[in-house]
Amino acid sequence: MTDRATPQHFAPRLTGDTRTAPPSLGGERETLTAVLDWHRATFALKCDDLPPDRLSERAVPPSGLSLHGLVRHLAGVERWWFRIQFAGESLPLLHYSDDDPDQDFDSLDGDVDEAFAVWRAECERSRQITAAAGSLDETGIRRRTGEPISLRRILIDMIAEYARHIGHADLLRERLDGATGF
């Protein structure tokens, strides 16, 4: 390890890391769900220890992204894929309409703590739906095309969705207070 890699040269790190590492060995369902939960926990960690008003800051201009907007978006994505597309629940979309498709990012009205509570509840419901499925081959119906989509594919797409937005959260958090890592 070089001098540059010693801990004192790193920017401030986030605290409160309680993530469980995904298994190195295991079945497909166990692995996919553990990786998705790790990404969910990583996103939560990126938002940890910031006051609510900082979570709503659009810290990387000209982008309109904020951590508050990302959590609203991810709550909507959880609902859309697991509850509406896969389980077939008839629910309103969160922070989306055809007239205003980007309201999750653009309209940051409402309480930040409530946005995180909604996201956590949607994640929990997604876990319940996944656990209740008999196999990863079970399908839901894509609402826009009428085509089937497997739970396996939804889990993979959700992992990619979180990975993409964790990258955004990395940049936002570093600009907000210099915290990096995880």
C-alpha positions in Angstrom: 0.0 0.0 0.0 1.4 3.4 -1.0 1.4 6.5 1.2 -1.5 7.9 -1.0 -3.7 4.9 -0.1 -3.4 5.3 3.7 -6.7 6.2 5.4 -5.7 9.7 6.4 -5.6 10.7 2.7 -9.2 9.8 2.0 -12.0 12.3 2.1 -14.4 12.0 5.1 -16.3 8.7 5.0 -19.9 8.0 5.7 -20.8 6.7 9.1 -23.4 4.1 10.2 -22.5 1.3 7.8 -24.6 -1.6 8.8 -24.8 -3.3 5.4 -24.7 -7.0 5.2 -22.3 -8.2 2.4 -24.0 -10.3 -0.2 -23.0 -14.0 0.0 -20.0 -15.2 -2.1 -21.8 -18.5 -2.6 -25.5 -19.3 -2.7 -28.5 -19.9 -4.9 -29.7 -17.4 -7.5 -32.6 -16.0 -5.5 -30.5 -15.6 -2.4 -27.7 -13.9 -4.3 -30.0 -11.6 -6.4 -32.0 -10.4 -3.4 -29.0 -10.0 -1.2 -27.2 -7.8 -3.9 -30.4 -5.7 -4.3 -30.7 -5.2 -0.6 -27.0 -4.3 -0.4 -27.6 -1.6 -3.1 -30.7 -0.4 -1.2 -28.6 -0.1 2.0 -25.8 1.6 0.1 -28.2 4.2 -1.2 -29.5 4.8 2.3 -26.0 5.2 3.6 -25.3 7.8 0.9 -28.1 9.9 2.4 -27.2 9.3 6.0 -26.2 12.1 8.4 -27.4 15.0 6.2 -30.0 17.5 7.3 -33.3 17.3 5.3 -32.7 20.6 3.5 -29.3 19.4 2.2 -30.9 16.2 0.8 -33.0 18.5 -1.5 -30.0 20.5 -2.8 -29.3 20.1 -6.5 -25.5 20.0 -5.9 -24.2 19.1 -9.4 -25.3 21.7 -11.8 -26.6 21.8 -14.5 -28.2 18.5 -13.3 -31.5 18.8 -11.5 -30.8 15.7 -9.4 -30.9 15.7 -5.6 -30.8 12.9 -3.1 -34.4 13.8 -2.2 -35.4 13.4 -5.8 -33.5 10.1 -6.1 -35.3 8.6 -3.1 -38.7 9.7 -4.6 -37.7 8.1 -7.9 -36.5 4.9 -6.3 -39.7 4.6 -4.3 -41.7 4.9 -7.6 -39.5 2.4 -9.3 -39.9 -0.2 -6.5 -43.7 0.3 -6.7 -43.8 0.2 -10.5 -41.8 -3.0 -11.0 -42.7 -5.1 -8.0 -46.3 -4.1 -7.1 -47.8 -2.9 -10.4 -45.9 -4.8 -13.0 -45.1 -8.1 -11.2 -47.8 -8.5 -8.6 -50.5 -6.7 -10.7 -51.6 -4.4 -7.8 -53.8 -1.6 -9.0 -52.1 1.5 -7.4 -51.4 5.0 -8.3 -47.9 5.8 -9.5 -45.7 7.8 -7.1 -44.4 11.1 -8.4 -45.2 10.5 -12.0 -47.9 11.4 -14.6 -47.8 11.5 -18.3 -48.2 15.3 -18.1 -45.3 15.6 -15.6 -43.0 12.5 -15.9 -40.1 14.0 -14.0 -41.9 15.3 -11.0 -40.0 12.8 -8.8 -36.9 14.9 -9.5 -38.4 18.3 -10.3 -41.1 18.8 -7.7 -39.4 18.4 -4.3 -42.4 19.4 -2.3 -43.3 17.3 0.8 -41.3 16.2 3.7 -38.0 14.5 3.1 -38.4 12.2 6.0 -41.8 11.1 4.6 -40.2 10.5 1.2 -37.7 8.1 2.9 -40.5 6.4 4.9 -42.4 5.8 1.6 -39.2 4.4 0.0 -38.5 2.1 2.9 -42.2 0.9 2.8 -42.0 0.2 -0.9 -38.7 -1.7 -0.5 -40.3 -3.8 2.3 -43.3 -4.6 0.1 -41.0 -5.5 -2.8 -39.2 -7.9 -0.5 -42.5 -9.5 0.6 -43.6 -9.9 -3.0 -40.3 -11.5 -4.0 -40.3 -13.9 -1.0 -43.9 -15.0 -1.8 -43.0 -15.9 -5.4 -42.6 -19.6 -6.0 -39.7 -19.1 -8.3 -37.7 -16.5 -10.2 -39.4 -17.7 -13.4 -42.8 -16.4 -12.3 -43.9 -13.5 -14.4 -45.8 -10.3 -14.3 -47.1 -8.3 -17.2 -45.4 -5.2 -18.6 -48.2 -2.7 -18.6 -47.0 -0.8 -21.7 -46.5 -3.8 -24.0 -48.5 -6.6 -22.4 -45.5 -8.9 -22.6 -44.5 -11.1 -19.6 -41.5 -10.3 -17.5 -39.9 -12.7 -15.0 -39.1 -11.9 -11.4 -35.5 -12.7 -12.3 -35.3 -10.0 -14.9 -37.0 -7.5 -12.6 -34.4 -8.2 -9.9 -31.5 -7.8 -12.3 -33.0 -4.6 -13.7 -33.5 -3.2 -10.2 -29.9 -4.0 -9.3 -28.8 -2.0 -12.4 -31.2 0.8 -11.5 -29.8 1.2 -8.0 -26.2 0.9 -9.2 -26.8 3.7 -11.7 -28.4 6.0 -9.0 -25.8 5.2 -6.4 -23.3 6.6 -8.8 -25.4 9.8 -8.9 -25.7 9.8 -5.1 -21.9 9.5 -4.9 -21.4 12.7 -6.9 -24.1 14.5 -5.0 -22.9 13.5 -1.6 -19.3 14.5 -2.4 -20.4 17.9 -3.5 -22.6 18.4 -0.5 -20.1 17.6 2.2 -17.1 15.9 0.8 -18.1 12.4 2.0 -17.0 9.6 -0.3 -16.8 5.9 -0.4 -19.1 3.0 0.1 
